[in-house]
Amino acid sequence: MKLKFYISIFICLLSISFVAQEATLKTKVSKNKLGVNQRLRIEFSIDKQGGDNFTPPNFNNFKVVGGPSQSVSQSWINGKVSFTQSYTYIIQPKRKGELSIGSASVTIGGKTIKSNPVKIIVIDAVAIPKNPNDPNYIAQQNIHLVAEISKSRPYVGEGVYVEYRLYVSENVSVYDTSVTEAPKYSGFWNQNIKITGFPVKIGKYNGENYRYIVLQKALLVPTKTGKLPIGSMKMDIVIGVPSGRSDFFGNAITKNIKREFVSTKKIINPRSLPLEGKPANFTGAVGDFNFNVSLSKDILKANETSQVNVNVSGNGNLNLFELPTVETPAELEMYQPERKENIRTNASGISGSIIDSYTVVPQYKGKYKIPNTSFSYFNPNEKKYKTITTEDLYVDVQEGKELVVVDTTTIRKQPIVATGKNFRYIATKTNFITTKKVDFFKSTLFYILLLLPLIAIPIGIFIARRNEERSNDIAGNKTRKAERLAKKYLSKAQKQLGKKEAFYEALERALHNYLKAKLGIETADISKEKITELLENKKIETATINQFIEVLKSSDFARYTPYTATQMKEEFERAKEVIVQLDKQL
């Protein structure tokens, strides 16, 4: 008796759950766009029991090839009941154009429910294989590997995104995927964006509903103009396609096939940055940035250090331009900057900050001005250049030696010495000679000035292009900057070439001063092993570290052995080369 009672309660609850929900009649098509010689499947489904008197729409402009086939499914999952009753037709269009399929209707509890009408786009006849049930043909029609780009005409230096999406229709299943060839990005600075998991999304491809996942996403920054191709991705995919047969329970039997898919190539045609309004100090920054120059301390004593921090932050190509340099008076000794980067690349682009930190050491007492610094960038959203100029900075050195200034403006008075020729008699006779008058027209000077603009214009264009190529050569600029740095530190040693003792002392001091400026520590009393450890912590290549230590050892050894001027010259070039290599890696 109790068992019957519980079963009755269960059936009542089941019935109440079905009655409580509002019934809907939905229309689902296998494709929204097809050729006039193709077929599509249309399914009408109701999510509540008790549906009677199903009436299909009037398939005007379509021929019913198959159906209706009726199916019913019911499930109980985690206390939730679901029910579906569907009617399926196979139809083929009779003509081209935008055709409409009207509403179907069904009666539930005396109430008539209608489905929404559906629009179908019919185009010209398409190529169909002899066997429409060929698994490879079905896979080709239902799976698409596509590269989507955010912008096809960016500016040089402006970031664009590329997404590789795999679209899969509901007619097939995907069991396994593997990328056999990754895309290549020639002419771009690129950075892959990490994707957490592969969530399935719903989207449209060629006007039809598809499931899709994002396989790979990358940020691309074009470095030149012209038509730049984005390489294709190749994949092997194992697909389950319907075989057209069903098992004992009426479930469709699928066949697994393996097929290669290739995404179509995309072309990006970057625009060059405008020449109009281009600032002289523009170094290639494209984005939206903030700029600031600050002092860590503005009140110092002589030989006390302070930091001048040059900070650029914001969104844009932070990796691809040089920061402005700071000019200081001669009384403030300034060392090469230490760079600190905090750059993030994600779905919103490149963002973060870059800081160049200069160490300055005052030598004399006084108040010194560090002139303002300007930074220019191009904003692609506003399509114009912007320049940010900082305020002047002042360093007040309150203790230290006085700077002696020699007054060179004082003029010593001298007596006038009479030579006997200070005054002359008035001339009473003249001896004038007629000057020869030369006509300027058709003269040699006339033709030179006439041809000068024709010669100067091509030369000016050539020089301007050379300067532009040089300013865009980021790697070359870094190398030249490193060579200037090496010359600065080794200038005193170069003056002592030929003087063995003075030369090697100056050479060793220059190497230590360089490390002091770059690492921010005192290295004169540190052993060579400790220097090696410090450089290894900075991720310097082992060959460069060994070369640096070798130069230091040679400087010590050379003081006690005979060395020729040629050997000193070779040692100088080795020191110059190792400073250049270190500066590229620090």
BELWO-V219304 format. One record per pair of residues at least 6 apart in sequence whose ideal C-beta (glycine too) atoms are under 7 Angstrom apart, sorted by sequence separation. I is the first residue (numbers start at 1). J is the second residue. D is the distance in whole Angstrom. If there is no record, write none. Layout:
i	j	d
I	J	D
I	J	D
//
This chain:
i	j	d
34	40	6
93	99	6
154	160	5
168	174	6
204	210	7
222	228	6
246	252	6
247	253	6
300	306	6
328	334	5
362	368	7
440	446	6
496	502	4
497	503	6
516	522	6
75	82	5
105	112	5
106	113	6
202	209	7
203	210	6
246	253	6
343	350	6
344	351	5
378	385	5
379	386	6
496	503	4
516	523	6
105	113	7
129	137	5
245	253	5
344	352	5
515	523	5
523	531	6
31	40	5
74	83	5
105	114	5
151	160	5
202	211	6
203	212	5
297	306	4
343	352	4
376	385	6
377	386	6
536	545	7
30	40	5
150	160	5
242	252	5
243	253	5
296	306	5
342	352	5
376	386	7
493	503	6
496	506	5
535	545	5
29	40	6
30	41	4
73	84	5
103	114	4
104	115	5
149	160	6
150	161	4
200	211	5
201	212	6
243	254	6
295	306	6
296	307	4
312	323	6
342	353	5
376	387	4
512	523	5
56	68	7
103	115	5
149	161	7
242	254	6
243	255	5
512	524	5
29	42	5
72	85	5
103	116	7
149	162	5
200	213	6
241	254	6
295	308	6
296	309	7
310	323	5
341	354	5
374	387	6
375	388	5
493	506	4
532	545	6
103	117	5
240	254	4
241	255	6
310	324	6
374	388	7
492	506	5
493	507	4
27	42	7
28	43	5
71	86	5
102	117	5
147	162	6
148	163	5
198	213	5
293	308	7
294	309	5
339	354	7
340	355	5
374	389	5
519	534	6
101	117	6
240	256	5
241	257	6
310	326	6
515	531	7
27	44	6
28	45	7
70	87	6
100	117	6
101	118	5
147	164	6
148	165	6
239	256	7
293	310	5
339	356	6
340	357	7
372	389	5
373	390	5
493	510	5
532	549	6
554	571	6
238	256	6
239	257	6
308	326	5
372	390	5
492	510	7
25	44	6
26	45	5
68	87	5
69	88	5
100	119	5
101	120	6
146	165	5
195	214	6
292	311	5
337	356	4
338	357	5
372	391	6
68	88	6
238	258	5
239	259	6
337	357	6
372	392	5
490	510	5
25	46	5
67	88	6
68	89	6
98	119	6
99	120	5
145	166	6
146	167	6
291	312	6
337	358	5
371	392	6
489	510	4
528	549	5
67	89	4
195	217	6
236	258	6
237	259	6
370	392	7
23	46	6
24	47	6
66	89	7
67	90	6
98	121	6
99	122	6
144	167	4
289	312	6
290	313	5
335	358	7
369	392	6
370	393	4
551	574	6
23	47	6
66	90	4
143	167	7
192	216	7
193	217	4
236	260	6
237	261	6
289	313	7
290	314	5
319	343	7
334	358	6
335	359	5
489	513	6
528	552	6
551	575	5
23	48	4
64	89	6
65	90	5
97	122	6
143	168	6
193	218	6
289	314	4
318	343	5
369	394	6
370	395	7
489	514	5
39	65	6
65	91	6
96	122	5
142	168	7
192	218	5
193	219	6
234	260	6
235	261	5
288	314	5
334	360	5
21	48	6
64	91	6
65	92	5
93	120	7
95	122	7
96	123	6
142	169	4
191	218	7
287	314	6
288	315	5
289	316	6
333	360	7
367	394	6
368	395	5
551	578	6
63	91	6
96	124	7
190	218	5
191	219	5
234	262	5
287	315	5
288	316	6
332	360	5
333	361	5
62	91	4
63	92	5
93	122	4
142	171	5
143	172	7
190	219	7
287	316	2
367	396	5
18	48	6
62	92	7
142	172	5
190	220	5
232	262	5
233	263	5
286	316	6
287	317	6
332	362	5
333	363	6
548	578	5
18	49	6
56	87	7
62	93	6
63	94	6
232	263	5
285	316	6
286	317	5
323	354	6
331	362	6
366	397	6
547	578	5
59	91	6
61	93	6
62	94	6
188	220	4
189	221	4
232	264	7
285	317	7
318	350	6
326	358	6
328	360	6
331	363	6
365	397	5
54	87	6
56	89	7
61	94	5
139	172	7
188	221	6
232	265	5
293	326	7
317	350	6
323	356	5
331	364	5
362	395	6
364	397	7
365	398	7
49	83	6
51	85	6
61	95	6
138	172	7
188	222	6
189	223	6
315	349	5
316	350	6
318	352	6
365	399	6
544	578	7
548	582	7
48	83	6
185	220	6
187	222	6
188	223	7
230	265	6
315	350	7
331	366	7
362	397	4
365	400	4
47	83	6
187	223	6
229	265	5
230	266	4
284	320	6
285	321	4
315	351	5
318	354	6
332	368	6
364	400	6
365	401	6
47	84	6
187	224	6
284	321	4
331	368	6
364	401	5
365	402	6
366	403	6
544	581	5
61	99	5
167	205	5
229	267	6
230	268	6
283	321	5
362	400	7
364	402	7
544	582	6
45	84	5
46	85	5
283	322	5
313	352	7
329	368	5
364	403	4
45	85	7
188	228	7
227	267	5
228	268	5
313	353	4
511	551	7
45	86	4
169	210	6
170	211	7
187	228	4
312	353	7
511	552	6
544	585	7
44	86	7
59	101	7
168	210	6
186	228	7
227	269	5
228	270	7
311	353	6
312	354	5
328	370	5
540	582	7
43	86	5
44	87	5
167	210	4
168	211	5
186	229	7
281	324	7
57	101	6
58	102	6
168	212	7
311	355	5
326	370	7
327	371	6
508	552	7
541	585	6
43	88	5
57	102	4
167	212	5
185	230	6
225	270	5
310	355	7
540	585	5
57	103	6
166	212	6
185	231	7
222	268	6
309	355	6
310	356	4
41	88	6
42	89	5
57	104	5
165	212	5
166	213	6
183	230	6
184	231	4
225	272	5
326	373	6
508	555	4
56	104	5
183	231	4
222	270	4
309	357	5
507	555	5
538	586	6
41	90	6
42	91	6
55	104	6
165	214	6
166	215	6
183	232	6
324	373	5
54	104	7
55	105	5
165	215	7
183	233	5
307	357	5
308	358	4
324	374	7
39	90	6
40	91	6
163	214	5
164	215	5
182	233	7
307	358	7
324	375	5
504	555	5
39	91	7
54	106	5
164	216	4
181	233	7
307	359	6
308	360	6
39	92	5
53	106	7
181	234	4
53	107	4
163	217	5
179	233	6
180	234	5
305	359	6
306	360	5
504	558	5
51	106	4
52	107	5
180	235	6
504	559	5
161	217	7
162	218	5
179	235	5
180	236	6
305	361	5
36	93	6
51	108	5
178	235	7
50	108	5
161	219	6
162	220	6
177	235	6
178	236	5
303	361	6
500	558	7
501	559	6
36	95	7
42	101	7
50	109	6
146	205	7
36	96	5
44	104	5
46	106	6
48	108	6
159	219	5
160	220	5
177	237	5
302	362	6
144	205	6
159	220	7
302	363	6
159	221	5
176	238	4
300	362	6
302	364	6
308	370	7
18	81	7
174	237	6
175	238	5
302	365	6
310	373	7
312	375	6
332	395	6
500	563	5
17	81	5
157	221	6
507	571	7
511	575	7
18	83	7
174	239	6
175	240	6
503	568	6
514	579	6
156	222	5
14	81	6
156	223	7
172	239	5
173	240	4
498	565	5
154	222	6
156	224	7
162	230	6
172	240	6
497	565	7
500	568	7
507	575	6
518	586	5
156	225	6
164	233	5
172	241	5
498	568	7
44	115	6
171	242	7
497	568	6
331	403	6
497	569	6
497	572	7
27	104	7
494	572	6
25	104	6
493	572	6
293	373	5
25	106	6
149	230	7
173	254	7
175	256	6
490	572	7
147	230	6
291	375	4
23	108	5
490	575	6
36	122	5
121	207	6
490	576	6
25	113	5
27	115	5
32	120	6
33	121	4
34	122	6
35	123	6
36	124	7
37	125	4
38	126	6
145	233	7
289	377	5
25	114	6
26	115	6
27	116	6
29	118	6
32	121	6
35	124	6
36	125	5
37	126	7
306	395	7
23	113	6
25	115	4
33	123	7
35	125	5
38	128	7
145	235	6
287	377	6
486	576	5
489	579	6
27	118	5
35	126	4
37	128	6
286	377	7
288	379	6
285	377	4
286	378	5
281	374	6
285	378	7
486	579	4
143	237	7
282	376	4
286	380	6
485	579	7
486	580	5
281	376	5
300	395	6
302	397	6
143	239	6
221	317	5
298	394	6
301	397	7
279	376	4
291	388	4
293	390	4
298	395	6
299	396	5
300	397	5
301	398	7
302	399	6
483	580	6
292	390	7
295	393	5
298	396	6
301	399	4
302	400	2
482	580	4
485	583	6
164	263	6
221	320	7
299	398	6
301	400	6
302	401	6
139	239	5
293	393	7
482	583	4
139	241	6
482	584	6
138	241	5
282	385	7
273	378	6
135	241	5
279	385	6
478	584	7
277	384	7
278	385	6
160	268	7
277	385	5
279	387	5
133	244	5
156	270	5
155	270	6
145	261	4
147	263	5
152	268	6
153	269	6
154	270	6
155	271	5
156	272	6
145	262	7
146	263	6
147	264	7
149	266	5
152	269	7
156	273	6
139	257	6
143	261	7
145	263	5
153	271	6
155	273	6
147	266	5
149	268	7
135	255	6
139	259	5
136	257	7
135	257	5
136	259	6
219	345	6
157	284	6
158	286	5
157	286	3
189	319	7
219	349	7
155	286	6
189	320	6
219	350	7
30	171	6
336	485	5
193	345	7
193	346	6
191	345	5
193	347	6
320	474	6
322	477	6
159	317	7
359	517	6
157	317	5
359	520	7
157	320	6
33	206	6
33	207	5
32	207	5
33	208	6
32	208	5
31	208	5
338	518	6
336	517	5
335	517	3
336	518	7
338	520	7
283	471	7
284	472	7
159	349	5
159	350	6
158	380	5
155	378	7
155	380	5
//
